[in-house]
Amino acid sequence: MKMQLVFFALAIPAVACGQSVTSCPMHDPHEKSAEQHAAAVDSRGDHAMGFSHERSAHHFRILSDGGAIEVDASDAADTVTRDEIRSHLKHIAEMFASGNFKTPMFIHDVTPPGVPMMESKRDLISYLFEPTPKGGRVVITTADPTARTAIHQFLDFQIDDHRTGDRKGDIPPGLTK
């Protein structure tokens, strides 16, 4: 009678087998995929926005009545980037107000959460461009609870995909994160 050895592959976390997560072959495809996605978002974003993500800082704010998209030039003396930011954000406010979300769909290569509802409730949402000393912001407001939830979903997605580290989630009326 012959003996056969049978080996079973166990799902052991990389750190348990003495490897770092980034050196574990099972984690490599996910790590590379996330890095490739981030690089693609940055590249498409630079193209769509008309300025470099490396010369600017994005923030997405969750507010009790909606939220805000804020972009500033990293260098206060960089008036070219500041002006490009302002031009882009003015255009975004106009596009969003008309229900056109093609730019974020292009940048992220997917329809961001909240967009279908924001499109359908566009008459209940206000998009106001405001210049800031180093760039600008689009303030998004609504009194409609369903539209507000959609705005928060949209901004939460932006926070994740742009890797800003901003605070996420719904908040009670009257508060600001």
KEVEXNU-447036 format. One record per residue (C-alpha): residue number from 1; chain; x, y, z; residue in three letters. Coordinates in steps of 0.001 Angstrom, whole numbers. Each point is the difference from the previous one (the first is absolute). Last residue first. Layout:
NUM_A_X_Y_Z_Ala;
...
END
This chain:
177_A_-17837_67813_10975_Lys;
176_A_-2793_2531_201_Thr;
175_A_-3081_-173_2205_Leu;
174_A_-3457_1576_-353_Gly;
173_A_-1692_-3124_-1357_Pro;
172_A_1529_-3254_1331_Pro;
171_A_2950_-1425_-1897_Ile;
170_A_252_-2546_-2787_Asp;
169_A_3365_-1518_-762_Gly;
168_A_3599_830_-739_Lys;
167_A_2898_1958_1475_Arg;
166_A_2735_1024_-2430_Asp;
165_A_2931_-2379_-569_Gly;
164_A_479_1353_-3505_Thr;
163_A_481_-3336_-1801_Arg;
162_A_-1533_1291_-3241_His;
161_A_-2084_-3178_-314_Asp;
160_A_-943_-124_3675_Asp;
159_A_-883_3678_506_Ile;
158_A_-1774_62_-3379_Gln;
157_A_-2161_-2978_1031_Phe;
156_A_-935_1737_3253_Asp;
155_A_-870_3107_-2055_Leu;
154_A_-2426_-1893_-2244_Phe;
153_A_-1605_-1833_2920_Gln;
152_A_-362_3306_1884_His;
151_A_-1615_1629_-3038_Ile;
150_A_-2379_-2971_-335_Ala;
149_A_-988_289_3672_Thr;
148_A_-630_3717_-498_Arg;
147_A_-2177_-726_-3060_Ala;
146_A_-2129_-2383_2074_Thr;
145_A_-269_2502_2868_Pro;
144_A_-1072_2908_-2260_Asp;
143_A_1088_3379_1387_Ala;
142_A_2946_117_-2379_Thr;
141_A_3507_1410_-196_Thr;
140_A_3195_-550_-1968_Ile;
139_A_2776_2547_521_Val;
138_A_2535_-131_-2817_Val;
137_A_3368_1207_1179_Arg;
136_A_2867_2150_-1153_Gly;
135_A_3676_520_-553_Gly;
134_A_2774_1494_2146_Lys;
133_A_-1794_3052_1519_Pro;
132_A_-3409_-1683_-364_Thr;
131_A_-2473_499_-2838_Pro;
130_A_-3598_-1135_575_Glu;
129_A_-2009_-2111_-2444_Phe;
128_A_-3587_-749_1058_Leu;
127_A_-1784_-3235_-844_Tyr;
126_A_-3605_-113_1235_Ser;
125_A_-2012_-3220_178_Ile;
124_A_-3803_-372_-243_Leu;
123_A_-172_481_-3785_Asp;
122_A_2756_-2601_-398_Arg;
121_A_-2099_-2675_1676_Lys;
120_A_234_-2580_-2802_Ser;
119_A_3663_690_-668_Glu;
118_A_889_9_3711_Met;
117_A_-1882_-3318_352_Met;
116_A_1963_-1598_-2858_Pro;
115_A_3256_1506_1343_Val;
114_A_-261_-1295_3568_Gly;
113_A_2645_-2679_-422_Pro;
112_A_2582_920_-2631_Pro;
111_A_-645_-1194_-3569_Thr;
110_A_3212_-1777_-930_Val;
109_A_3283_791_-1770_Asp;
108_A_949_2272_2930_His;
107_A_1128_2996_-2055_Ile;
106_A_-2485_-594_-2828_Phe;
105_A_-2996_-466_2342_Met;
104_A_1158_3048_1976_Pro;
103_A_26_2052_-3228_Thr;
102_A_-3240_-1409_-1453_Lys;
101_A_-2106_1205_2945_Phe;
100_A_-2384_2224_-1993_Asn;
99_A_-3229_694_1895_Gly;
98_A_-176_3667_-1084_Ser;
97_A_1117_1173_3440_Ala;
96_A_2832_-2549_-160_Phe;
95_A_1314_1503_-3233_Met;
94_A_-176_3598_1230_Glu;
93_A_1714_-798_3319_Ala;
92_A_2629_-2067_-1863_Ile;
91_A_741_2897_-2393_His;
90_A_532_2421_2875_Lys;
89_A_2177_-2670_1653_Leu;
88_A_2186_-407_-3086_His;
87_A_525_3733_-532_Ser;
86_A_823_526_3666_Arg;
85_A_2467_-2885_28_Ile;
84_A_1708_1282_-3156_Glu;
83_A_271_3454_1617_Asp;
82_A_1617_-1426_3131_Arg;
81_A_2315_-2164_-2142_Thr;
80_A_1230_3081_-1876_Val;
79_A_134_2067_3205_Thr;
78_A_2623_-2275_1523_Asp;
77_A_1211_2410_2734_Ala;
76_A_-2296_-1610_2600_Ala;
75_A_1672_-3354_-706_Asp;
74_A_-2181_-3089_469_Ser;
73_A_-2679_1498_-2238_Ala;
72_A_-3365_-472_1642_Asp;
71_A_-2982_-2221_-746_Val;
70_A_-3193_-267_2019_Glu;
69_A_-3088_-2074_-816_Ile;
68_A_-2727_786_2489_Ala;
67_A_-2854_-1681_1809_Gly;
66_A_-3726_-436_368_Gly;
65_A_-2182_1679_2650_Asp;
64_A_1725_-1477_3063_Ser;
63_A_3398_240_-1677_Leu;
62_A_2369_-2733_-1230_Ile;
61_A_3132_1607_-1360_Arg;
60_A_2062_-1313_-2907_Phe;
59_A_3563_1212_-113_His;
58_A_2415_236_-2904_His;
57_A_3548_1344_236_Ala;
56_A_1876_1323_-3013_Ser;
55_A_3342_-96_-1783_Arg;
54_A_233_-3816_-36_Glu;
53_A_-3629_-295_-1148_His;
52_A_1190_1802_-3116_Ser;
51_A_-2221_2438_-1856_Phe;
50_A_-2452_-150_-2921_Gly;
49_A_-2717_-1712_2000_Met;
48_A_-784_-2751_-2504_Ala;
47_A_3622_-855_-844_His;
46_A_1264_200_3581_Asp;
45_A_-2966_-2082_1121_Gly;
44_A_630_-2660_-2667_Arg;
43_A_3576_-342_1242_Ser;
42_A_-889_68_3698_Asp;
41_A_-2825_-2528_-429_Val;
40_A_2316_-2225_-2078_Ala;
39_A_2744_165_2646_Ala;
38_A_-2498_-869_2738_Ala;
37_A_-1353_-2943_-2031_His;
36_A_3506_-1291_-714_Gln;
35_A_923_231_3684_Glu;
34_A_-3188_-1805_1016_Ala;
33_A_613_-2698_-2644_Ser;
32_A_3625_-361_1036_Lys;
31_A_-995_-559_3646_Glu;
30_A_-2792_-2407_-961_His;
29_A_2276_-2003_-2321_Pro;
28_A_2843_-40_2586_Asp;
27_A_-2055_-1247_2957_His;
26_A_139_-3696_-868_Met;
25_A_3728_247_-774_Pro;
24_A_739_1296_3509_Cys;
23_A_2639_2725_-177_Ser;
22_A_-2404_2908_621_Thr;
21_A_-1656_-1721_2952_Val;
20_A_3367_-574_1660_Ser;
19_A_1026_-3591_227_Gln;
18_A_455_-2079_3143_Gly;
17_A_-2732_-2510_-730_Cys;
16_A_-2400_1689_2394_Ala;
15_A_714_3375_-1615_Val;
14_A_-1135_-1367_-3336_Ala;
13_A_-3348_-1116_1385_Pro;
12_A_-464_-3740_-306_Ile;
11_A_-2484_-1333_-2525_Ala;
10_A_1124_-3572_13_Leu;
9_A_1043_-1870_-3086_Ala;
8_A_-349_-3694_647_Phe;
7_A_2741_-2450_-777_Phe;
6_A_-698_-3660_-617_Val;
5_A_2702_-2545_469_Leu;
4_A_-663_-3282_-1637_Gln;
3_A_922_-3288_1501_Met;
2_A_278_-2983_-2309_Lys;
1_A_-1351_-3355_1014_Met;
END
